[in-house]
Amino acid sequence: MLKEERQRIILNEVELHNRIQLTDIAEKLNVSIDTIRRDVKELDGASRLRKVHGGAISLGFATYTPKRNSVYALEEKIVIAEKATRLLKNNSVVLIDGGTTCLELARLLPVELSLTCFTLSLPVAMELLHKPNVNTIFIGGQLSKDAQITLGANTINNLAEIKVDFSFIGTGYVDAQFGLTEFDWDIVQTKKAVIKASKKTVLLCISEKLNSQHRFKTCDLNAISSLVTELDPNHELLKNFKNEEIQLL
């Protein structure tokens, strides 16, 4: 495989899933970790992604900027966020997860909407400061430099003290049979706590992530009340998810 093709695949994976591990990409492409490490270093030097210990993260995921010019599939994520706002009512208590799609939801909240909004995402919290009728509560804990969210025992303990009407979460991978998965164990534990703290959990997910899975399981699909994608709910790609009796938006 040519270097250009390898690097194209690396960029696509990191943009789609926000973060990747070198070992996973090396296995996927059947090349050495050193080869992938050199590719990632070169892409980092060209400002195409950001190299981190053991992997890489997308620039749109790692950099909070009003311009949003490095966010992957931005138009699709805007459609998802617009659909998700329809679930909100005045005086609801909600939780918004981290990630670029959840950040779009925070940006698109109607200014007249009154909400109490918990978040463990630093970029989401910063965006919510611009919403005059949103009471923002930041959930403390150890701050991840990569994901810009709080993680760990402190965060999980804080989540155990609340119960929100809706949580809006993202995921790295989702499959109709296997459920929601991630490659990061700490993020899985935090998402589990978010779901437990929610009366209803809404998954915001671009369609490219459908029918994919990784090693650490967050939950079965039936733990999710609604799945919001950019697709029409009757789209063929959502056929398997429709059989799982969750609301499709």
Secondary structure, DSSP 4 states (H G I P E B T S, - for coil): --HHHHHHHHHHHHHHHSEEEHHHHHHHHTS-HHHHHHHHHHHHHTTSSEEETTEEE-HHHH---TT-TT-TTHHHHHHHHHHHHTT--TTEEEEE-SSHHHHHHHHHS-TT--EEEEESBHHHHHHHTT-TTEEEEEPPSEEPTTT-BEESHHHHHHHTT--EEEEEE--SEEETTTEEEES-HHHHHHHHHHHHTEEEEEEE--GGGBT---SEEEE-GGG-SEEE-SS-TT-GGGHHHHTTT-EE-
